[in-house]
Amino acid sequence: MHESSSVFPESQARERPLSQKGGLNKSASRAGSGAVEPWRSAVAFMDERWYIDVDREVARARLVKRRVAPGIVGDILAAEHRVSSMGFLHADDIVGHRLPAQKIVRGVEHGY
């Protein structure tokens, strides 16, 4: 892809509700439609939409581990707080606004 080309029109790229760290702003995530629009536009570039359905507690354990292992947070308690306050807000937003999937993959505890 050339530098000048973009998946999203320039006006949409400016309107994306991103925080300085690159994640969705909490207010944009809760608002729904503003945070969702760039992803809904991306569907035109997909052959299929898959959804990986993972048990919430399995997902929580994975997220906590992924925050502690690389040093994103200092300990398990901080990781659990981060996942509860931010990680699941994003997950709930995705589940609440996702388009129908052609395939649903059931996640399992030790793999996909």
Summary of the structure (lengths in Angstrom):
residues: 112
radius of gyration: 16.0
end to end distance: 30.9
largest distance: 43.8
contacts: 244
relative contact order: 0.16
helix: 54%
strand: 11%
